[in-house]
């Protein structure tokens, strides 16, 4: 019986096509082999046949990785092959054992109120099998019956999709989404901004002309004596970024 290995040398087949990545320019002779492949006693079929060189079998790595439940990534510049175990897709939730830090989360209804008043379409809807959250052009469905948000009690439940960009937390009859996720999608979080009108007892001068005609919730950079501070228009007036204000010593 021939030896079966993942070879990282002369004849390693990376892609789904029969392209070989060679560690040298040495010429070799290879023959196409036919094998029966089984994973957990279940027979599997390869699209690309293995090659046999000097009694050693060279397998199509990407296909083998897929059969074994791994994702393969190949970095051409460094000639690096990386295997990552695939995440199991699931419609289940993770029941948290401790109360979550709600400072990292925002109530979906507060999020929708803020966006709807400032020209960004946002909605929460669902049926007896899924709860849908839509923000702008982005939408995601979570495997939670819409009315079940009122039946969850005090046990926090976290819903995450393997390739999703948003996480949903159901806790004390409320639905929350992760603030970092929202910012990664390019949307602002209301409690990270404050009305410019509330910034009192400061001699700093602001030139808000850059905001003239600017869409709501579209930040611009203002140049002040203390440094750059982000600002944006909103239904409530001009908002200033709290993080920037703290960095410039304008608020505590």
N, C-alpha and C positions, 0 to 999 in steps of 0.2 A: 504493500500500500504506500502510495507516495505521501510525503510529508506536506501538510497543509499549514501555511504560515502567512501572516501579514508581513510582507517583505518591504523594507524601506530602502531598497537598493535598486539595482539595475532596472528591473522590469516592473516596478510598482505602477499599477493602473489606477489613476486617480478618478477620472471622470466616468460618466456613463458611456462615453465613447471609448474606443480602444486606443487611447492616447497614453503613452508611457512617459513617465518622468524618470530620466536617467541621471544617476549620480556621476556618470563619466561618459566618455565617448566610445567606450568599448563596444564592439559589435558582438551580438550574441545570436544564437539560433534558438528559436522557440517553436513549440508545437501547440496547437489548440487542443484542450482537453475537455472531456465531458464528465461531469460529476453529478451525483445526486446529493443535494443539500437538504439537511433537516435542521430545524430549530425547535427545540422542545418536542422532538419526535414528529413535528409537522413538516412535510416536504415543501421546500421552497424552490422557486425557479429563478435563475439569473438571466438577465437580458444579454449579458456579455459573457462569453465563455472564458474560463481561466486559461492562462498560458503556462506551459511547463518548460523550464530551462534547466538542463543538467539534473533532472530528477526532482527539482523543487518547483512547486506550484505557486504561481503568482495570481492572486485573486483581484477582481475589481473592488477596490476597497470601499468606494462609496456605496455600492450595492450591498456589500457584506455588512457595513456599518448600519445601513437601514434595516436589514434583516434582523440584526441583533439589538435594535432599539436605540441606535446612536445617530446623532447628526454629525456630519463631517464638514469641516471647513479647511480649505487649503489656501495658505498665504504664499503667493508665487515669489514675492521678493525675498522672503527668508526661507523658502522651501520647507514650510512648517505644516504638518498635518495635525489637526486638532479634533479630538472626539469629545462630544458632549452628549450626555444621556438625554434622551428626549423626555420632555415633560409629559406626563399622562394627562390627556384632556379629560376634564371632569366637570360636571355640572353641580358638584357638591360645594359646600361651604366649609370654612375653617372656624370651628367654635373656639373663641379665645378664652383662655383661663383667667385673664386679668382684665380689668376695666381699661379700655384704650385711652390713650392720651388724646383728648379731643382737640388739643391745640394744633394737631397735625391734620385735622379733618375739618370739613365744612359741611354744614347742613345743606342738602340739595335744594331745599325750598328757598333758603337765603341766597344761594348761588343763582337760582332762576330769577328771583326778584331783582337782583342787581343787574343781571345781564339783560333781562327783558326791558328794563327801564332805560337801557343804554344802547339799544339797537342791535343786540346780539340775540338771535333766536335760541331759546332754551326751553326744554320741556321734560317732564317726567310722566311716563304713562306705562301701561302694561295690561296684562290679562291674568288668567289663572295659571300661567306657566312661566311668564317672563316679565321683568321690569326693565323698561327702556329709558335711557337717559340720552338726550340729544342736546349738544351745544354747538351752535354754528353748523358747520357741515359734518361735524363728527358725531357719531352715534354708537352706542354700545348697549347690548342686552344682557341682563344678568338673570340667572336661573332662579328667580324668586317670584312667586305669585304676588301680584301687585298688592292685594289686600293683606298678605301675610306680614307686611311691615308693621301692622298693628297688632300682631299676635306673637311677636318675638320675645316680649318680656324684657328682663334685665340681662339676658345672656347675649353678649356681643358676638355677632357672626360676620365673618369677613368673606366676601366673594371676590375671587380673582380668576381671571382667565389666563391661560398659559401664554397667549400672545397679545393679550389686551393691553391698552394704554391707561386704563382706569381701574381702580379698586373701589369696591363699594362696601361700606360698613353699615349694618343694621343694628341699631342699639337703642333701647328704650323707646320703641315705636317711632324712631326717626331713621332716615336714610342719609348717610354721609358719603362724601367722596374725598379722596386724598388730595390735599392742597398741592403737593409736589407734582402729582399727575396732571392737575389742571394747568399749572404753570408750564409744565413740559409741553403741553398742547398749545401754548402761546396765549393763554387767557389770564387776565389779572385776578387777584384775590382781593375782595373789597377791604378786609381788615388790615391789609398791608399798605393802605393809602389813607390820607386824611385831607379834608377840605383845606384849601389854601387860606380861606377866610378864618380858619381856626388857629392859624399860625400867628400868634400875637407876641408882643414884647421882643421883637427882633428888628434890627436895623438893616437886615439883608434885603436888597432890592432884587425883584424878579421881573424879568422881561417876558411877559406871556404872549408876545406877538407871534411866536412860533406856533401857538395853538390856534390862531385864527383860521377858521375853515377846516380845522382838523377833525376827523371823525371821533366820536366818543370812544373812550377806552383804548385809544391809540397813543401810547406814550411817546413823548419827545424829550430831548435832553436840553435842559436849561443851564446856561452858564452864569454862575453867580460868583461873588467875591470869595465865598467859602468853597466853591467847587461845583461840579456837575450834579444836578438834581433832576430826577425824572418827574415829569408832570403829564397830565392828560385831562381832556375834557370829560365831563360826565353830566348826567341829568341834574346832579346836585351842585354843579359848578366845577371849578378847576380842582383837581386832586393832586397832591404831592406824595411821593413815595416815602414812607416812614423810615425805611432802612437808610435811604440817602440822607434824610434829615438828621437821623441819629449820628451818622458818620461825619456830618458837618457840624455837629454840636448844636443844632437848632432845636432839637427836642431831647428829652431825657430817655 
